[in-house]
Amino acid sequence: MTTPTPVPGDQPFARSAHARAESVICADGTERSIPPRRWRFFLYSALGIVMFFVSVEIGGKSTILVDHALTLVRWVLGPAVPWVVVALVVLGTVRPFVTGSWRSSRLRTAFAFANILGLVVAVCAALGYYPGPLANPDIGPFLWERLGIPVGLIVPVGAVFLALLINYGLMEFIGVLVQPIMRPVWKVPGRAAVDAVASFVGSYSLALLITDRVYREGRYTGKEAAIIATGFSTVSATFMVIVADTLALMEHWTLYFFLTFAITFAVTAITVRIPPLRGIPDEPYEGVQHLPEPVSSGNRIRQAWDEAMRALAIAPGIVRGSWDTFKNGVLMASAIVPSILSVGLAGLLLATYTPVFDVLGWVFVPFAWLVQLPDPALAGKAFAVGIAEMFLPATIVSGHESEVLRFTVGVTAVSQIVFFSALVPSVLATKIPVNVGQLVLLWFERVVLTILIAAPLGHLLL
């Protein structure tokens, strides 16, 4: 039996749309008829959209259904929740030594041994024992309850439903439709729009899971995957609510949300044109054939449908597809959480007990002064501390009288995207070709650009 492969995107359309939906070209060049089952595109895509992008109020909590599914899982697991996450940490700590990947680079070696510290923190937290500085509610409990447990569970739970978005033609359909915007502005395929929206309404960790999966399948190049991971993988809108509430910006919530959305993507449009993103090789994942998005000609809607049908023709069954993404989700969660509990811990300790970020903050003081933010030294520290954990800037200026300062810090905390407590280890857990040095440079660029854009808008609109 030959393995079916998609018809290449640049092949002339010699058959009707109906025929294309019912056949694929096999590896030996022969055409093989298959049942179209178009209903899978409509049903599974609709379910995926509802699960990830529609907020529903259940039990007094309004959020997306994947988040409600997470709540259900946590209720079912009950007291076992901490130990399930500990098991993930054990897997993530042991796996690099079993596979030998810990020897592949100095960075991998450092993270492999740092994961051992993460495992110790996880076991202590699961036992309710927070020794020394971990007893600080803003360090140990924050890392475990606000990051470790939620990220450890949401990635595998969300991955179960991820197949609905990526396997049955939705990414291809949307990709062709928005290609005229995504490619010239952000230099990524149209299908990246799904990743971008998944971050804002769902979770950056789920969006990274999508990006990594699509990259390893050959549908993104390394450069495209790096742009998406560092340009669109923001915290979710639900977490933005927490930031806005902490900064007393809820009366301006709509303005804050949409300006943050627009500024984040505007900054990304700039960073894709400068180093380090500009210099990342535009090559597919090693050993995988690149499957570029076809250039649209003629009827765009018809071509979007055609591409969706090609993807649907070779899509796995719903059970197998969900199982595959679930396994990937478990492995990714097991790689992320130990790093959050080790690298994230280091960042929080530096921010709380050392003057490192006070000193680093002076780098941003000239920019804060340039856009006439009050208390530039305090603003600089708030911007600097964001590299450790994106929520920390909000705590630095939460009581400040200047609404413009609080607004600018709130937007920057989201738009910076890169932070060491979660995003950095999440990216490094993928195959996306970006390193720590590049991530730090990107963080600096994004913070400066966001300050220069957000502060003037704050002065104008607040």
C-alpha positions as CSV (number, residue, x, y, z in Angstrom):
1,M,0.0,0.0,0.0
2,T,1.4,3.4,-1.0
3,T,1.4,6.3,1.4
4,P,-0.8,9.1,0.1
5,T,0.7,12.5,0.0
6,P,-0.9,15.8,-0.8
7,V,-1.0,17.2,-4.3
8,P,1.7,19.8,-4.4
9,G,0.4,23.3,-3.9
10,D,1.9,24.7,-7.1
11,Q,0.6,21.9,-9.4
12,P,-1.9,23.1,-12.0
13,F,-5.5,22.3,-11.2
14,A,-6.3,19.8,-13.9
15,R,-9.4,18.2,-12.3
16,S,-12.6,19.6,-11.0
17,A,-13.0,20.7,-7.3
18,H,-15.3,17.7,-6.8
19,A,-12.7,15.2,-8.2
20,R,-9.9,16.8,-6.1
21,A,-11.9,16.3,-3.0
22,E,-12.2,12.6,-3.7
23,S,-8.6,11.7,-4.7
24,V,-5.0,12.2,-3.8
25,I,-1.8,11.5,-5.6
26,C,0.1,8.5,-4.1
27,A,3.9,8.3,-3.7
28,D,4.2,6.2,-6.9
29,G,2.4,8.9,-8.9
30,T,-0.9,7.1,-9.1
31,E,-4.2,8.7,-8.3
32,R,-6.2,7.0,-5.5
33,S,-9.9,7.6,-4.9
34,I,-11.1,8.1,-1.4
35,P,-14.4,8.9,0.3
36,P,-14.6,12.7,0.5
37,R,-16.3,12.9,3.9
38,R,-16.5,16.7,3.7
39,W,-18.6,16.8,6.8
40,R,-15.4,16.3,8.8
41,F,-14.1,19.7,7.7
42,F,-17.3,21.5,8.8
43,L,-17.9,19.5,12.0
44,Y,-14.4,19.2,13.3
45,S,-13.4,22.7,12.4
46,A,-16.5,24.1,14.0
47,L,-15.8,22.1,17.2
48,G,-12.2,23.3,17.2
49,I,-13.3,26.9,16.8
50,V,-15.9,26.6,19.6
51,M,-13.4,24.8,21.9
52,F,-10.6,27.4,21.5
53,F,-12.2,30.6,20.5
54,V,-15.6,30.9,22.0
55,S,-16.1,32.0,25.6
56,V,-18.9,30.3,27.5
57,E,-20.1,31.0,31.0
58,I,-20.3,27.8,33.1
59,G,-20.6,27.9,36.9
60,G,-20.2,31.6,37.0
61,K,-16.9,31.5,35.1
62,S,-16.7,32.9,31.5
63,T,-13.8,31.5,29.5
64,I,-13.1,29.2,26.5
65,L,-14.3,25.6,26.6
66,V,-10.8,24.2,26.7
67,D,-10.3,26.1,30.0
68,H,-13.6,24.7,31.2
69,A,-12.3,21.2,30.2
70,L,-9.2,21.9,32.3
71,T,-11.4,22.8,35.2
72,L,-13.3,19.5,34.8
73,V,-10.0,17.6,34.6
74,R,-8.8,19.2,37.8
75,W,-12.1,18.4,39.5
76,V,-11.9,14.8,38.4
77,L,-8.3,14.4,39.5
78,G,-8.9,16.2,42.8
79,P,-6.1,15.8,45.3
80,A,-4.1,13.9,42.6
81,V,-3.5,17.1,40.5
82,P,-0.2,18.0,42.1
83,W,1.2,14.5,41.8
84,V,0.1,14.3,38.1
85,V,2.2,17.5,37.5
86,V,5.0,16.0,39.5
87,A,4.9,12.9,37.3
88,L,5.2,15.2,34.2
89,V,8.2,16.9,35.9
90,V,9.8,13.5,36.5
91,L,9.3,12.5,32.9
92,G,10.8,15.8,31.7
93,T,13.7,15.5,34.1
94,V,14.6,11.9,33.3
95,R,13.9,11.9,29.5
96,P,17.0,14.0,28.4
97,F,19.3,11.7,30.2
98,V,17.6,8.6,28.8
99,T,17.6,9.9,25.2
100,G,21.0,11.4,25.5
101,S,19.8,14.8,24.3
102,W,21.3,16.5,27.4
103,R,24.7,16.1,25.7
104,S,23.7,17.7,22.4
105,S,24.7,21.3,23.5
106,R,25.9,23.2,26.5
107,L,22.5,24.8,26.8
108,R,20.7,21.5,26.8
109,T,23.1,20.3,29.4
110,A,22.4,23.3,31.6
111,F,18.7,22.9,31.3
112,A,18.9,19.2,31.9
113,F,20.6,19.8,35.3
114,A,18.4,22.8,36.1
115,N,15.4,20.4,35.6
116,I,16.6,18.4,38.6
117,L,16.1,21.6,40.7
118,G,12.7,21.9,39.2
119,L,11.9,18.4,40.3
120,V,12.9,19.2,43.8
121,V,10.7,22.3,43.8
122,A,7.8,20.3,42.4
123,V,8.0,17.6,45.1
124,C,8.3,20.2,47.8
125,A,5.3,22.1,46.5
126,A,3.2,19.0,46.1
127,L,3.9,18.2,49.7
128,G,3.0,21.8,50.7
129,Y,6.5,22.4,51.9
130,Y,8.1,25.7,50.8
131,P,11.6,26.1,52.4
132,G,13.5,29.3,52.6
133,P,12.7,31.9,49.9
134,L,10.2,29.5,48.4
135,A,7.9,30.4,51.3
136,N,7.4,33.9,49.8
137,P,3.9,33.7,48.3
138,D,5.1,35.6,45.2
139,I,7.8,32.9,44.6
140,G,7.1,29.3,45.5
141,P,3.3,29.3,45.6
142,F,3.1,31.6,42.6
143,L,5.4,29.4,40.5
144,W,3.5,26.2,41.4
145,E,-0.1,27.3,41.6
146,R,-0.1,30.1,38.9
147,L,2.3,28.6,36.4
148,G,3.4,25.0,37.1
149,I,0.0,23.3,37.6
150,P,-2.0,25.3,35.0
151,V,0.6,25.0,32.2
152,G,1.3,21.3,33.1
153,L,-2.3,20.5,32.6
154,I,-3.5,22.9,29.9
155,V,-1.0,21.7,27.3
156,P,-2.0,18.0,27.4
157,V,-5.7,18.8,27.8
158,G,-5.7,21.4,25.0
159,A,-3.7,19.0,22.8
160,V,-6.6,16.6,22.8
161,F,-8.7,19.1,20.9
162,L,-5.8,20.5,18.9
163,A,-6.3,18.0,16.1
164,L,-9.6,19.7,15.4
165,L,-7.8,22.8,14.3
166,I,-4.7,21.5,12.5
167,N,-5.7,18.2,10.9
168,Y,-9.0,18.7,9.0
169,G,-8.4,21.6,6.6
170,L,-9.1,24.7,8.8
171,M,-5.6,26.0,8.8
172,E,-5.3,25.6,5.0
173,F,-8.7,27.2,4.4
174,I,-7.9,30.3,6.6
175,G,-4.4,30.4,5.4
176,V,-5.3,31.0,1.7
177,L,-7.9,33.7,2.7
178,V,-5.6,35.8,4.9
179,Q,-2.4,35.2,2.9
180,P,-2.5,38.7,1.3
181,I,-2.1,40.2,4.8
182,M,0.1,37.7,6.7
183,R,2.8,37.3,4.1
184,P,3.6,40.9,3.2
185,V,3.2,42.3,6.7
186,W,4.6,39.5,9.0
187,K,6.4,37.3,6.4
188,V,4.6,34.2,7.5
189,P,2.0,31.9,5.8
190,G,-1.6,32.7,6.1
191,R,-2.2,29.6,8.3
192,A,-0.2,31.4,11.1
193,A,-3.3,33.4,11.8
194,V,-4.7,30.4,13.6
195,D,-1.6,30.4,15.9
196,A,-2.0,34.1,16.6
197,V,-5.6,33.9,17.6
198,A,-5.0,30.8,19.6
199,S,-2.6,32.7,21.8
200,F,-4.9,35.6,22.5
201,V,-8.0,33.6,23.3
202,G,-6.3,30.4,24.6
203,S,-2.7,30.0,25.7
204,Y,0.8,30.7,24.4
205,S,1.7,27.2,25.3
206,L,-1.0,25.7,23.1
207,A,-0.1,28.1,20.3
208,L,3.6,27.0,20.6
209,L,2.4,23.4,20.4
210,I,0.6,24.2,17.1
211,T,3.6,26.0,15.8
212,D,6.1,23.2,16.7
213,R,3.8,20.6,15.2
214,V,3.2,22.4,12.0
215,Y,7.0,23.2,11.7
216,R,7.9,19.6,12.1
217,E,5.4,18.6,9.5
218,G,7.1,20.9,7.0
219,R,4.3,23.5,6.7
220,Y,6.5,26.3,8.3
221,T,10.1,27.0,7.7
222,G,12.4,27.6,10.7
223,K,12.3,31.3,10.2
224,E,8.5,31.3,10.0
225,A,8.2,29.2,13.1
226,A,10.6,31.5,15.0
227,I,8.6,34.6,13.9
228,I,5.3,33.0,15.0
229,A,6.7,31.8,18.3
230,T,8.3,35.1,19.3
231,G,5.8,37.4,17.6
232,F,2.4,36.0,18.3
233,S,2.7,33.7,21.3
234,T,1.3,36.1,23.8
235,V,-0.4,35.3,27.1
236,S,-4.1,34.8,26.8
237,A,-6.9,37.3,27.0
238,T,-8.0,35.7,30.3
239,F,-4.6,36.4,31.8
240,M,-4.7,40.0,30.4
241,V,-7.8,40.5,32.5
242,I,-5.7,39.7,35.6
243,V,-3.0,42.2,34.4
244,A,-5.6,44.9,33.7
245,D,-7.3,44.3,37.1
246,T,-4.0,44.5,38.9
247,L,-3.2,47.8,37.2
248,A,-6.7,49.2,37.8
249,L,-7.4,49.4,34.1
250,M,-10.6,47.5,33.9
251,E,-12.7,50.6,33.2
252,H,-10.6,50.9,30.0
253,W,-10.6,47.1,29.3
254,T,-11.8,47.3,25.7
255,L,-9.3,50.0,24.8
256,Y,-6.5,48.1,26.6
257,F,-7.3,44.8,25.0
258,F,-7.6,46.0,21.4
259,L,-4.6,48.4,21.6
260,T,-2.5,45.6,23.2
261,F,-3.5,43.3,20.3
262,A,-2.7,45.9,17.7
263,I,0.6,47.1,19.3
264,T,1.8,43.5,19.7
265,F,1.3,42.7,16.1
266,A,2.7,46.1,15.0
267,V,5.9,45.4,16.9
268,T,6.1,42.0,15.3
269,A,5.8,43.6,11.9
270,I,9.0,45.5,12.7
271,T,11.0,42.8,14.4
272,V,10.7,40.4,11.5
273,R,12.7,42.9,9.4
274,I,15.6,43.3,11.8
275,P,18.1,40.9,13.5
276,P,17.9,38.4,14.9
277,L,14.7,37.2,13.2
278,R,15.9,38.5,9.8
279,G,18.9,36.2,9.9
280,I,17.3,32.9,10.9
281,P,17.5,30.5,7.9
282,D,14.3,30.1,6.0
283,E,14.6,26.3,5.8
284,P,12.3,23.5,6.7
285,Y,12.8,21.1,9.7
286,E,15.7,18.8,9.1
287,G,14.7,15.7,7.1
288,V,11.2,17.0,6.2
289,Q,10.0,18.2,2.8
290,H,8.8,21.8,2.9
291,L,5.1,22.2,2.0
292,P,4.7,25.8,1.1
293,E,1.4,27.6,1.0
294,P,0.3,27.9,-2.6
295,V,0.2,31.3,-4.1
296,S,-3.4,32.2,-4.8
297,S,-4.6,33.0,-8.3
298,G,-8.2,33.4,-9.4
299,N,-11.0,32.7,-7.0
300,R,-9.5,32.8,-3.5
301,I,-12.4,31.2,-1.8
302,R,-12.4,28.3,-4.2
303,Q,-8.6,27.8,-3.8
304,A,-9.1,27.9,0.0
305,W,-11.7,25.2,-0.3
306,D,-9.4,23.2,-2.6
307,E,-6.5,23.3,-0.1
308,A,-8.7,22.3,2.8
309,M,-9.9,19.3,0.8
310,R,-6.4,18.2,0.1
311,A,-5.6,18.3,3.8
312,L,-8.8,16.5,4.7
313,A,-8.0,13.8,2.1
314,I,-5.0,12.6,4.1
315,A,-6.1,13.5,7.6
316,P,-6.1,10.8,10.3
317,G,-9.2,9.7,12.1
318,I,-10.3,11.8,15.0
319,V,-9.1,9.3,17.7
320,R,-5.7,8.8,16.2
321,G,-5.2,12.5,15.5
322,S,-6.2,13.5,19.0
323,W,-4.0,10.7,20.5
324,D,-1.0,11.9,18.5
325,T,-1.4,15.6,19.6
326,F,-2.0,14.5,23.2
327,K,1.3,12.6,23.2
328,N,3.0,15.6,21.9
329,G,1.3,17.7,24.5
330,V,2.4,15.5,27.3
331,L,6.0,15.6,26.1
332,M,6.0,19.3,25.7
333,A,4.4,19.9,29.1
334,S,7.0,17.6,30.7
335,A,9.8,19.7,29.1
336,I,8.2,23.1,30.0
337,V,7.2,22.7,33.6
338,P,10.6,21.6,35.1
339,S,12.1,24.7,33.4
340,I,9.4,27.0,34.7
341,L,10.2,25.7,38.2
342,S,14.0,26.1,37.9
343,V,14.7,28.9,35.4
344,G,11.6,30.8,36.5
345,L,12.5,30.4,40.1
346,A,16.0,31.9,39.4
347,G,14.4,34.9,37.7
348,L,12.0,35.5,40.5
349,L,14.7,35.3,43.2
350,L,16.8,37.8,41.3
351,A,13.9,40.2,41.0
352,T,12.9,39.9,44.6
353,Y,16.1,39.7,46.5
354,T,18.8,41.5,44.4
355,P,19.2,44.9,42.7
356,V,19.8,43.2,39.3
357,F,16.6,44.6,37.7
358,D,17.0,48.0,39.3
359,V,20.4,48.3,37.5
360,L,19.0,46.7,34.3
361,G,16.1,49.1,34.4
362,W,18.3,52.1,33.7
363,V,18.7,50.8,30.1
364,F,15.0,51.7,29.6
365,V,15.0,55.0,31.5
366,P,16.0,57.1,28.5
367,F,13.1,55.6,26.5
368,A,10.7,56.2,29.4
369,W,11.9,59.8,29.6
370,L,11.6,60.3,25.8
371,V,7.9,59.4,25.8
372,Q,7.3,61.5,29.0
373,L,6.4,58.7,31.3
374,P,6.3,59.9,35.0
375,D,8.9,58.3,37.3
376,P,11.2,57.0,34.6
377,A,13.4,55.0,37.1
378,L,10.4,53.1,38.4
379,A,9.1,52.6,34.9
380,G,12.6,51.3,33.8
381,K,12.6,48.7,36.6
382,A,9.1,47.6,35.7
383,F,10.1,47.1,32.1
384,A,13.3,45.2,33.0
385,V,11.7,42.8,35.5
386,G,9.4,41.6,32.8
387,I,12.1,39.3,31.4
388,A,11.9,37.2,34.5
389,E,8.0,36.9,34.6
390,M,5.5,38.9,32.6
391,F,3.2,39.5,35.5
392,L,5.9,41.2,37.7
393,P,5.8,44.6,35.9
394,A,2.2,45.0,37.0
395,T,3.1,44.5,40.6
396,I,5.8,47.1,40.4
397,V,3.5,50.0,39.3
398,S,0.1,48.7,40.5
399,G,-0.4,51.6,43.0
400,H,1.1,54.4,40.9
401,E,-1.1,57.4,40.3
402,S,-0.3,57.8,36.6
403,E,-2.8,56.0,34.4
404,V,-0.5,56.4,31.4
405,L,2.4,54.7,33.2
406,R,0.2,51.8,34.3
407,F,-1.3,51.5,30.8
408,T,2.2,51.5,29.1
409,V,3.5,48.9,31.5
410,G,0.4,46.7,31.1
411,V,0.7,46.8,27.3
412,T,4.5,46.1,27.4
413,A,4.1,43.2,29.8
414,V,2.0,41.4,27.1
415,S,3.7,42.7,24.0
416,Q,7.2,41.8,25.1
417,I,6.2,38.1,24.7
418,V,9.6,36.8,25.9
419,F,10.0,36.0,29.6
420,F,12.1,33.4,31.4
421,S,9.5,31.9,33.8
422,A,7.5,30.2,31.1
423,L,7.9,31.4,27.4
424,V,11.6,30.9,27.1
425,P,11.6,27.3,28.4
426,S,8.5,26.6,26.3
427,V,10.2,27.7,23.1
428,L,13.4,25.8,24.0
429,A,11.3,22.7,24.5
430,T,10.3,22.8,20.8
431,K,12.3,22.2,17.7
432,I,12.0,25.9,16.7
433,P,15.5,27.2,15.7
434,V,15.9,30.1,18.1
435,N,18.4,30.3,21.0
436,V,18.5,32.1,24.4
437,G,20.7,34.9,23.1
438,Q,18.3,35.6,20.2
439,L,15.3,35.5,22.6
440,V,16.9,38.1,25.0
441,L,17.7,40.4,22.1
442,L,14.1,40.0,20.8
443,W,12.8,40.8,24.3
444,F,14.8,44.1,24.4
445,E,13.7,45.1,20.9
446,R,10.0,44.4,21.7
447,V,10.1,46.3,25.0
448,V,11.7,49.4,23.5
449,L,9.4,49.4,20.5
450,T,6.3,48.9,22.6
451,I,7.3,51.8,24.9
452,L,7.7,54.1,21.9
453,I,4.3,53.1,20.5
454,A,2.2,52.5,23.6
455,A,3.1,55.6,25.7
456,P,2.1,58.2,23.1
457,L,-1.2,56.4,22.6
458,G,-1.7,56.4,26.3
459,H,-1.1,60.1,26.5
460,L,-3.5,60.6,23.6
461,L,-6.4,58.3,24.6
462,L,-6.5,58.1,28.4
